[in-house]
């Protein structure tokens, strides 16, 4: 236990030097006794020591000084020793709690001293905030006030302790604050704004010329800061104030301060986490520092939350667009800290949820895909469910209906005029866009200078629309892919109205394959040349409004049937937004039938921990934190009442910390525990094992071309086995695609598939590219060739691939093109390995 304290302590503790040392000596004795009387590693019992009896004999003056000393430790200790000493803080918390339960000599002067320190404590300073006994302290003030009149200054200081109801014991705290405290009688900007960062500076400059209307706005924007969402009454108060000032001015205020906030958050994300915590403490108001612009202040956040809540009333698409950007920035996780401003992110979500449901659901659906935060996604889904209930629809239905078409026609094309110039936007199912500029039918190489100079605002809006179209297609493609496990179906009339008549949706659903059923008729088709055709291009003529439609999955179909679909896609150069005809299938093996409740199919792999944690979130798995103690990765399939678990553990290797994990079992569980794999619905088993295969295929150290040369002293045998060993299902599909693709390549004469390798016959050497890892061996001695993938666009980008999303396939093709002309390679890091 570290009880060392700095010399510059008097102004902070409120004690003289002698008083400080006396209190310190008593505290050290009590803390040592507590340490020997602990029940577990976190909680120490004061009542189990002789100190509790001895304290009864101490004078009120000594008890008062001990209270001040404990407060000093809880609020100021951390900034001097640069770490959290939990034993010291726990002991200080217990001693202070004990003293506050009886007379202790604390009077107005001391109470104000403590209150001012609490007022400077930011909400997010968990360690300090959690250890201070707020309820006992406020209860003491309440009892003190019964025999001693409380000054207005003290009441105002108590009033400043109002906190959000959703944290710690804040509901009880706020009840006492309301009972004891009183708001300041004289209005001051400092009551509402902390003018110590870029956000505070802007807010202060806006409100400094304070009209009565602006004063009303400022007071009411943060009036309900203790609530997670505003009350209905709040809207009836704030909306008339907005009308008096003017919606245009409020929109300009919001857009400006949101931009500044996003910029500040981006700066914070670039700051070292340990430095950030230190600056966070300094910026909280109880330590003199010139670095206040490095953290965010609660009062400023409260105003921003109010500005987010009013989004629907302002009726501004630009304002809503900016809220999406702000929400993503607020929820973005910083290693070792987490989301920096989740309360602000929640406010953005609420504001967007109050828009008309078609607009609101579109924004929230995009957010749901872009935010990789479990709590944030829960809030979004909760708001979508509320919007659905109000509209008497399901959550899926409002998400379907809320997707805008952005003016795209049935061919996925948008045309906009800029004077005599025309911009023609072509959208692909992948979300990629192509823009062609022309004048009088004559193509332009790039954005014309006249458009930039004469139509800057219109051009900016067009570019923003293009970005939103790409984001929406990406989000909706991911959502439609989730239909495999949702088992959704529609009658054709509703499906056509929702998907086929929406220009944006049509871009996504047209390249996909759908299953149709009516009475005793069944067929599988794709929308080709404005007709539904089967895999032999026969028109499916019997589809009508009552026909049931469902997204097709290849599971349960003969390989020949699926092969015909693959042929059709290649024939017509159709690119699917995700793998469907080429989707990997995972069937139960004999080994899994024997193990019954778990699968070892993906056990004993070594994965890169941080890459694994990030990928989990993109696939909506939770239960795991790659930056702290790991956990049990799992996903909850509500429609099936199942949880899927992928057991992993950190690799215990010196000098690697938590950089790597090893894999173990995959289990499927219901409310009673793990179930027999034979009882798992085949489509659930296949899709979830596909996820796990993806985690291994992307995150395995076997994919790292620099592993051996990087000086790693563990995992080398595994790396060798994975890099050049058997193929998993993802790699098997990749091999099938390569076999079909090779005859169409310019280098077809010098490449061939042999076993698990794509063999390339260069001018200087022959190379074997492993279809699973993308790593390379050179003949005749199978010498390893290290080539780090080039992230820049290459010739392979122009190749037709029937689906999106296989980065390794692109890497393999890129390496094949490079090595086929190995005599023209100039990169010395490659040539010295070849020659």
Steps between C-alpha positions, in 0.01 A plus 500: 500500500651832388421784738766741379365849432648807333636809671257738324202355685374774732285698248332178386441325831388811693728398789808660650826309483475368855132411463577319176782291650296411810204389288732311271657307786160393637386401151809287433439307825135440415583404140754240613246349740244487219745321278529213750123482550392476137232258386609500136730689266273800458312558830644576841284507815567784742271344758736201516785712641573662835510833315121532506503502881797734521332749267220545754751656743650743246402869518264661249797704374695182422198339334449814291864493386474130418193576281697766313802273465287216358337740255847614394601140432186418303502810279864603468719198574497352152640805319818499711594132503386445136318176575198374689582350842178310565600396853551863601179617334298214651636577847430873458147426379422272797644741756316798356174301485547397863560861613204641308256277689550699822614840623838584352555874532436581133336845478414746221861583408609138469182392326549769235861393455392142429211607280728708281724197447201282408373766260832480317480124466398383153235227473731276307764496775369165616759413765477828687125537455414146606709501818361824644192435723269757339179383663647499850656841441171655382313331784748659743436844347125443530534417871743788553250739343231409751696672779711742294353726230662423166642794306390574144855424384485155654154432355622604155805276537275206589275579203801470266531130595200404286601194298357277223250256650648201315831489688589352838262615781407817317123477540538506877770766472279722283209463745718640781643770271148614420406497868806683634633708212383812323584639154710819484294818520718695258540371145854431381631331185748312718209314658432331165820518293859401578704740287817288503490311173414567137136400549464721808668789319249486216198466729627787716546726197147421378326559830713791631276759333224372721147589399211374710421249226855364492499480879181296485653276234819441700315422822263256334751322275667355808195505727443124478864396511425245772269307264590255227224642277300824534147509634205598282465815708854604405404505132207732571743740668796487261311509168343848551846632597640361175221673306583834664867480407437337164565144384762615250718653771469194725591273207812710433591485869458123510692430179791718611533361852451142377790546254722638778403207725582244230838666446569497876406131524732420210780675690422302812518174308854588391608560860675229699243332730711547814560865416130538434402373844751736659373797301145391579576534870673833453221635283239405757546832677689423820856520366656801330592407144536672165390186316125526549433466126597132516185367664129554494296675770166375627321836485594545135388145426162575661444789256598279206256233616222759503594610148487133390157447657340782295601357162150398393351842579761677286401297191846527344652210303845660535456510879397133509796406277736674740342320797590169336861614464507625861348178632766288327775721644348490850473121499838431341700291745842603621727220619509462881220755539204408278247735345591857598150653507235225507239729664533741209477208259177389667361853465578495127319167465197635685492815286506296179234263633259793533509569127216360284553124514609456138774761538591404855522128433724563196744700711494250786554205267814662362616579855436141607748379240765768554505499883694207646393546861279241670317752719458742213351230278262403781380860527448523124304175486291611796413828327416318177270266695327802657453661158357174368253469788375856443446423132334162561772332299787264572856630540595329174211665317589854600863433410382379158268793438739762635763461229500803264563453129702827477346563160660192342306364205429130440845455347677642806581828323468856628535800271547856631553824309754771583423769244601361163686210661350163590613258769395140444537275804498122455465290814612137535377235741833517682432862593768623260401797287610634163444865404516615140505874420391626162403816313278477199568128481879549508671316786712693751806343667416629847285751684495807273659816641186697415293268721749544788498878466137569414320226694713428811205450735307282257814295431558449872141380548538263203823356642333454838213317330743271319667418832163430666396274212816292542456478877133405468567227245773353720273507807201353316708228334618386842143511631364300207774241549366457855169380348661156464455451874183704541297269279306798362244465225262739320215478258627617164284813490656635820849383406479668160373827648772508766803371311455495124335842463760671717794603278759443772359170623470373144877540456548258793222245446523459121833311504371273777317169463151462650278202576134509392207285610131499416263212566695195380740696282857578605784663315819695552568806286696817432377830352664515159399743221183594692388136527527226760698209359631174644858375479445383144355841408146373463242767590305428818162609368273397790622755757218730611421731795415214735821302435723462804857633464806410706876557468648179357772309685691218324481268802295192418540534123699268275844624397400486132207736570727754666760459225243612242449820699873562506512452122217749451671765717824464306325501162324831572784648710267536799675603823312412817527737802593200715570132441184312415550265204861462616412481867693252714298220659591337832350161568526294817803266495538155653741645758237756604233233528731315741587803714125582508496840676805671354706527184879499484503582130661839562702418812878543544539807280703806599327829419594864524298619799430862404404414144278221636323734743428753227367235260272357770324834523446525125324163513294607804668266747539623858632389837861576413730795563833473324646792697439366851430150627366343184192295586277247325409604144135422436205607292135485604262381228166619637296355215634155587537542876862395473838634606810399307834503683856490368742417778835679489781581741807722500829346388739505795819606330755744643519847342167460319247606765152453359604517135398142417230250591459127452169351391299213643143371481189633329178439694130563438300569817141556602371615838605169656855486363680337208280295268580208274635625168266263319209702644625832362302608190729434200486857369591639844788254532630582152478879535658510844783265409555724197544793738756307704683393184510866401654595836772238457553568131544874547677517838733197494870575530532255211388781267788724610774488233745666743450254787818297460717795399353706784706319761206329672612210718168327544231372267744423219388139460137612496584774247663246270208257527230764446686690227544196279262238642143381442229736378198607702159559344572866420820400322325214318250748356790726405664210318179430307480865393864497389444184294219675314689829472841384376396429136393864464822650638771656283749283684294181453783323313740522794266429795319189617340353812699214651369362827470787748712737294470739210821424311654788302781438247704819491795580276747445785334259742185296554278606790234324708242736653299331774128546432421525872760740638631668186857420607759393241755222456762491221609183322706293491574514875172649628690805621263755658445825310379795708288753310298748702166568325477836326199693630488720190263426210640258244409338173304235686237760591373478143452125513149366526433327833145377562482632858641761734704453817786251443816706553730195493375407153598844374843469667562161339413633155714809552800283595438271202508791253815635662688169501399405148727784390765456767775621265342848512484526879715785630418494871829399668321337795360248249780470245765409758281205609441380142854539370 
